[in-house]
Amino acid sequence: MEPFQAIEQLTFVRLLKASFVAYPVVNAVHIAAIGALLTSVTLLDLRILGALRTLPERPFMVLMRKVALLAFGAAALSGLLLFSVRASHYAQLPVFLAKMALIALAGTNFVVFAAVESGKQGHGLVLRFLALLSIVLWCATLLCGRFIGFL
């Protein structure tokens, strides 16, 4: 049996697939987590780009990062559960693979941003570019995710 088919045959996955309530709840959690992730990341990036200047920069950024990381964790966990019910199908979809690549790029962008930000030198232009790139990557990830639901 191929690995993705084996995932689909796990007991908890079969129970999730058969449940009238569980799958829609996991799907709703995934959507809510994505909403929280995209909102917090976009607000954070907009603050870096110069919007929302009336909010204190450091506390706002710390809060939005915490929300984004928590939301990412919830989205990743619920996404893995959603993936598990049709793993062999989703793993073959180019749009699913694109979504995974975009998430990896967004994560890499986050790491690069943190490294640049921790430097003592003024890298305002680089940080603004990375913030704009972050918005684009996460919006593209969202778009790919929506296409998956229709394939």
PELIN-V717040 format. One record per residue. RES is the residue in one letter. SS is DSSP state (A for helix, B for strand, O for the rest). PSI is psi in degrees with one decimal (NA if undefined). OMEGA is omega in whole degrees, 0 to 359 (* if undefined). Layout:
RES/SS/PSI/OMEGA ; RES/SS/PSI/OMEGA
//
This chain:
M/O/134.7/180 ; E/O/153.8/185 ; P/A/-39.0/182 ; F/A/-35.2/175 ; Q/A/-34.7/177 ; A/A/-39.5/177 ; I/A/-44.7/181 ; E/A/-22.5/182 ; Q/O/-1.7/177 ; L/O/145.1/185 ; T/A/-49.5/183 ; F/A/-28.4/178 ; V/A/-43.1/177 ; R/A/-38.3/177 ; L/A/-41.5/178 ; L/A/-44.6/181 ; K/A/-36.8/184 ; A/A/-17.0/185 ; S/O/133.8/177 ; F/O/-25.9/186 ; V/O/-42.8/190 ; A/A/-49.4/183 ; Y/A/-46.9/177 ; P/A/-33.6/178 ; V/A/-45.1/178 ; V/A/-41.5/178 ; N/A/-43.5/179 ; A/A/-40.4/176 ; V/A/-41.7/180 ; H/A/-45.5/180 ; I/A/-44.3/179 ; A/A/-42.2/180 ; A/A/-40.3/177 ; I/A/-41.1/177 ; G/A/-45.2/179 ; A/A/-40.2/179 ; L/A/-52.3/183 ; L/A/-39.9/179 ; T/A/-49.2/183 ; S/A/-41.2/179 ; V/A/-43.5/181 ; T/A/-43.4/178 ; L/A/-42.2/177 ; L/A/-47.8/181 ; D/A/-37.8/177 ; L/A/-36.9/177 ; R/A/-40.9/179 ; I/A/-34.6/180 ; L/O/-5.1/175 ; G/O/-4.2/177 ; A/O/169.6/176 ; L/O/38.1/184 ; R/O/-17.6/180 ; T/O/-15.5/178 ; L/O/139.1/178 ; P/O/125.9/190 ; E/A/-58.2/188 ; R/A/-51.8/180 ; P/A/-37.6/179 ; F/A/-45.0/181 ; M/A/-40.1/178 ; V/A/-45.0/180 ; L/A/-47.7/182 ; M/A/-34.8/177 ; R/A/-42.1/179 ; K/A/-44.7/179 ; V/A/-44.4/181 ; A/A/-43.1/180 ; L/A/-41.0/177 ; L/A/-44.5/180 ; A/A/-39.5/178 ; F/A/-43.0/178 ; G/A/-44.8/179 ; A/A/-40.6/179 ; A/A/-40.3/180 ; A/A/-45.4/181 ; L/A/-47.3/179 ; S/A/-35.0/177 ; G/A/-39.6/176 ; L/A/-39.1/178 ; L/A/-43.5/178 ; L/A/-41.6/179 ; F/A/-39.0/188 ; S/A/-28.8/184 ; V/A/-21.5/178 ; R/O/43.4/186 ; A/A/-44.1/183 ; S/A/-29.7/177 ; H/A/-52.4/184 ; Y/A/-38.1/183 ; A/O/-18.2/180 ; Q/O/-7.6/184 ; L/O/124.4/177 ; P/A/-35.1/181 ; V/A/-32.2/175 ; F/A/-44.5/178 ; L/A/-37.0/176 ; A/A/-41.6/179 ; K/A/-44.8/180 ; M/A/-39.9/178 ; A/A/-40.4/179 ; L/A/-38.2/177 ; I/A/-41.7/178 ; A/A/-41.9/177 ; L/A/-40.6/179 ; A/A/-38.9/176 ; G/A/-41.7/177 ; T/A/-41.2/177 ; N/A/-40.8/178 ; F/A/-44.7/180 ; V/A/-43.9/178 ; V/A/-42.8/179 ; F/A/-47.3/181 ; A/A/-38.9/179 ; A/A/-44.0/180 ; V/A/-42.1/182 ; E/A/-34.7/182 ; S/A/-16.3/177 ; G/O/148.5/183 ; K/O/-15.3/183 ; Q/O/155.5/177 ; G/O/112.8/180 ; H/O/41.1/186 ; G/A/-43.8/182 ; L/A/-41.5/179 ; V/A/-43.5/179 ; L/A/-39.2/178 ; R/A/-40.0/176 ; F/A/-44.7/180 ; L/A/-34.3/177 ; A/A/-44.1/178 ; L/A/-42.7/177 ; L/A/-38.9/178 ; S/A/-46.4/179 ; I/A/-45.6/181 ; V/A/-45.7/182 ; L/A/-44.5/182 ; W/A/-36.2/176 ; C/A/-39.1/177 ; A/A/-37.6/177 ; T/A/-44.8/178 ; L/A/-45.1/180 ; L/A/-44.7/178 ; C/A/-41.9/180 ; G/A/-38.6/179 ; R/A/-36.7/178 ; F/A/-34.8/181 ; I/A/-39.3/181 ; G/O/-15.2/183 ; F/O/6.7/180 ; L/O/NA/*
//
